Amino acid sequence: MQSQKLYKLLGPDGMLYLSDRRGLLGGHRGGRGYGRMDCRAALRAIAKGGYVRHRVFFADEATAIAAGYRPCAVCLPDRYALWKIACAEADVPRLVRSRARRQPALDIYRNLLTAASC
């Protein structure tokens, strides 16, 4: 009997869980950013070796946002532009790492994403 591969994903509560499906997005625990799996900035950092230890994966974008992560400026520039607007409206520094401090901006960002997709 062949065992099924399991993947470690980060949930909306920021806790790791096992899934039989690969994550659609990758992120960096230290910088609390998320992006596409083929992001050139992430791939460059991985090639240098210092990034892998802090790498996390998400099932989808909604989960990444709920976990307190911001979009990558390199591979998701349109979403990052919305993130900058949200941070300005909430008076939150764009690169703040504290989930509690960035929560007002995350709420605005989520609303901007919803409005942009309509």
Residue frames as qw, qx, qy, qz and C-alpha x, y, z in Angstrom:
[[0.000, 0.888, 0.459, 0.000, 0.00, 0.00, 0.00],
 [0.433, 0.360, 0.009, 0.826, 1.34, 3.37, -1.03],
 [0.233, -0.638, -0.452, 0.578, 1.20, 6.22, 1.50],
 [0.250, 0.855, 0.326, 0.316, -0.17, 9.55, 0.37],
 [0.438, 0.162, -0.179, 0.866, 2.12, 12.58, 0.48],
 [0.237, -0.852, -0.448, 0.133, 1.06, 15.22, 2.98],
 [0.354, 0.514, -0.014, 0.781, 1.93, 18.90, 2.82],
 [0.317, -0.504, -0.477, 0.646, 2.34, 21.36, 5.70],
 [0.077, 0.632, 0.345, 0.690, 0.14, 24.40, 5.15],
 [0.087, -0.087, -0.450, 0.884, -0.47, 27.44, 7.31],
 [0.053, -0.635, -0.765, -0.099, -4.10, 27.93, 8.29],
 [0.031, -0.777, -0.213, -0.591, -6.03, 31.17, 8.82],
 [0.625, -0.777, -0.064, -0.038, -5.21, 30.97, 12.52],
 [0.110, 0.836, -0.526, 0.114, -1.47, 30.92, 11.75],
 [0.659, -0.356, 0.653, -0.108, -1.12, 27.27, 12.80],
 [0.210, 0.366, -0.817, -0.393, 0.38, 24.55, 10.62],
 [0.798, 0.082, 0.459, -0.381, -1.78, 21.64, 9.48],
 [0.306, -0.171, 0.848, 0.397, -1.32, 18.68, 7.14],
 [0.637, 0.504, 0.101, -0.574, -3.10, 18.53, 3.80],
 [0.735, 0.120, 0.613, 0.263, -3.17, 16.09, 0.91],
 [0.485, 0.797, 0.254, 0.255, -3.09, 19.09, -1.46],
 [0.556, 0.040, -0.038, 0.829, -0.13, 21.31, -2.19],
 [0.057, -0.720, -0.273, 0.636, -0.35, 24.97, -1.29],
 [0.501, 0.743, 0.350, 0.273, -1.18, 27.39, -4.10],
 [0.108, 0.916, -0.153, 0.355, 0.83, 30.24, -2.57],
 [0.737, -0.072, -0.396, 0.543, 4.10, 30.46, -0.69],
 [0.209, -0.936, -0.031, -0.282, 5.10, 32.88, 2.00],
 [0.496, 0.324, -0.521, 0.614, 7.88, 33.94, 4.32],
 [0.546, -0.626, -0.532, 0.164, 7.22, 33.72, 8.04],
 [0.456, -0.320, -0.172, 0.812, 9.69, 36.50, 8.92],
 [0.023, -0.024, 0.228, 0.973, 8.51, 39.11, 6.43],
 [0.344, 0.431, 0.701, -0.452, 4.89, 37.90, 6.60],
 [0.394, 0.477, -0.301, -0.726, 4.46, 38.19, 2.85],
 [0.701, 0.181, 0.689, -0.023, 2.81, 35.76, 0.43],
 [0.310, 0.601, -0.392, -0.623, 3.16, 35.27, -3.30],
 [0.880, 0.338, -0.180, -0.280, 3.07, 32.94, -6.25],
 [0.900, -0.264, 0.298, 0.176, 5.11, 29.75, -6.22],
 [0.742, 0.363, 0.204, 0.525, 7.08, 30.94, -9.27],
 [0.097, -0.994, -0.019, 0.051, 7.92, 34.37, -7.79],
 [0.681, 0.533, -0.261, 0.429, 11.35, 35.42, -9.02],
 [0.146, -0.727, 0.415, -0.527, 12.17, 37.20, -5.75],
 [0.824, -0.377, 0.328, -0.266, 11.35, 34.11, -3.68],
 [0.959, 0.238, -0.010, 0.151, 13.19, 31.78, -6.06],
 [0.403, 0.697, -0.355, 0.474, 16.26, 34.03, -5.91],
 [0.407, -0.637, 0.452, -0.474, 16.17, 34.03, -2.09],
 [0.960, -0.133, 0.203, -0.139, 15.72, 30.24, -2.03],
 [0.816, 0.471, -0.188, 0.278, 18.72, 29.83, -4.35],
 [0.125, 0.705, -0.458, 0.526, 20.82, 31.83, -1.86],
 [0.567, -0.052, -0.788, 0.236, 19.78, 29.39, 0.87],
 [0.061, 0.048, -0.554, 0.829, 18.57, 31.73, 3.59],
 [0.478, -0.084, -0.103, -0.868, 14.87, 31.66, 2.87],
 [0.573, -0.073, -0.772, -0.265, 13.81, 28.00, 2.99],
 [0.262, -0.114, -0.795, 0.535, 13.74, 27.69, 6.79],
 [0.158, 0.305, 0.401, -0.849, 11.08, 30.37, 7.07],
 [0.298, 0.001, -0.606, -0.738, 8.98, 29.32, 4.08],
 [0.405, 0.243, 0.734, -0.488, 5.28, 28.61, 4.62],
 [0.069, -0.125, -0.760, -0.634, 2.52, 27.58, 2.23],
 [0.406, 0.233, 0.390, -0.793, -1.15, 28.50, 1.93],
 [0.437, 0.371, 0.817, 0.055, -4.12, 26.73, 0.40],
 [0.265, 0.729, 0.469, 0.423, -5.36, 30.02, -1.10],
 [0.208, 0.448, -0.087, 0.865, -5.12, 33.78, -0.90],
 [0.523, -0.659, -0.162, -0.516, -7.96, 34.17, 1.59],
 [0.868, -0.396, -0.223, 0.201, -6.09, 31.93, 4.03],
 [0.598, 0.172, -0.139, 0.770, -2.87, 33.91, 3.60],
 [0.092, -0.570, -0.028, -0.816, -4.68, 37.17, 4.33],
 [0.718, -0.592, -0.205, -0.305, -6.55, 35.68, 7.31],
 [0.853, -0.231, -0.215, 0.415, -3.21, 34.49, 8.70],
 [0.275, -0.894, -0.006, 0.353, -1.97, 38.09, 8.59],
 [0.588, -0.128, 0.450, 0.660, 0.26, 38.00, 5.49],
 [0.267, 0.761, -0.026, -0.590, 0.59, 40.75, 2.88],
 [0.837, 0.515, 0.174, 0.062, 0.98, 40.31, -0.92],
 [0.664, -0.216, 0.297, 0.651, 4.40, 40.26, -2.60],
 [0.163, 0.803, -0.065, -0.569, 5.35, 43.43, -4.46],
 [0.089, -0.421, 0.740, 0.517, 7.27, 41.46, -7.12],
 [0.026, 0.112, 0.938, 0.328, 4.87, 38.72, -8.25],
 [0.036, -0.687, -0.725, 0.001, 1.57, 40.34, -7.18],
 [0.235, 0.031, -0.031, 0.971, 2.10, 44.04, -8.00],
 [0.317, -0.468, -0.395, -0.724, -1.61, 44.86, -8.46],
 [0.674, -0.566, -0.475, -0.014, -2.46, 43.34, -5.10],
 [0.565, -0.226, -0.271, 0.746, 0.54, 45.03, -3.48],
 [0.025, 0.312, 0.146, 0.939, -0.73, 48.39, -4.80],
 [0.550, -0.581, -0.397, -0.450, -4.03, 47.71, -3.00],
 [0.727, -0.387, -0.411, 0.392, -2.06, 46.73, 0.12],
 [0.359, 0.057, -0.117, 0.924, -0.25, 50.10, 0.02],
 [0.280, -0.470, -0.260, -0.795, -3.60, 51.91, -0.23],
 [0.711, -0.524, -0.454, -0.116, -4.96, 49.89, 2.70],
 [0.648, -0.232, -0.334, 0.644, -1.89, 50.69, 4.82],
 [0.128, 0.236, 0.015, 0.963, -2.18, 54.40, 4.04],
 [0.471, -0.521, -0.343, -0.624, -5.88, 54.43, 4.95],
 [0.789, -0.502, -0.353, 0.032, -5.22, 52.55, 8.20],
 [0.058, -0.885, 0.378, -0.266, -2.04, 54.54, 8.98],
 [0.892, -0.318, 0.311, 0.080, -0.05, 51.30, 9.29],
 [0.037, -0.669, 0.639, 0.378, 3.55, 50.96, 8.01],
 [0.783, 0.347, -0.350, -0.378, 3.51, 48.64, 4.94],
 [0.629, 0.301, -0.703, 0.142, 6.18, 46.30, 6.30],
 [0.448, -0.458, 0.521, -0.563, 5.03, 46.06, 9.91],
 [0.371, 0.148, -0.914, -0.069, 5.27, 42.41, 11.02],
 [0.191, 0.081, 0.767, -0.607, 2.93, 42.35, 13.99],
 [0.067, -0.400, -0.842, -0.356, -0.38, 40.74, 13.04],
 [0.142, -0.715, -0.576, 0.371, -2.24, 42.85, 15.60],
 [0.103, -0.585, 0.074, 0.801, -0.75, 46.11, 14.28],
 [0.043, 0.146, -0.639, -0.754, -1.45, 45.23, 10.64],
 [0.181, 0.411, 0.887, -0.110, -5.01, 43.96, 11.25],
 [0.278, 0.715, 0.266, -0.584, -6.74, 47.28, 10.37],
 [0.193, 0.557, -0.537, -0.604, -4.87, 47.36, 7.05],
 [0.082, -0.003, 0.978, 0.193, -5.70, 43.69, 6.41],
 [0.283, 0.556, 0.699, -0.350, -9.40, 44.43, 6.91],
 [0.299, 0.743, -0.062, -0.596, -9.29, 47.34, 4.46],
 [0.038, 0.411, -0.791, -0.451, -7.21, 45.28, 2.00],
 [0.236, 0.228, 0.945, -0.012, -9.77, 42.45, 2.11],
 [0.331, 0.714, 0.444, -0.429, -12.54, 44.96, 1.31],
 [0.188, 0.697, -0.379, -0.579, -10.50, 46.51, -1.53],
 [0.104, -0.173, 0.930, 0.307, -9.93, 43.03, -3.03],
 [0.300, 0.469, 0.813, -0.173, -13.64, 42.29, -2.87],
 [0.289, 0.792, 0.152, -0.516, -14.48, 45.62, -4.52],
 [0.061, 0.588, -0.609, -0.529, -11.82, 45.11, -7.23],
 [0.176, -0.004, 0.962, 0.210, -13.15, 41.66, -8.15],
 [0.381, 0.574, 0.614, -0.385, -16.74, 42.96, -8.70]]
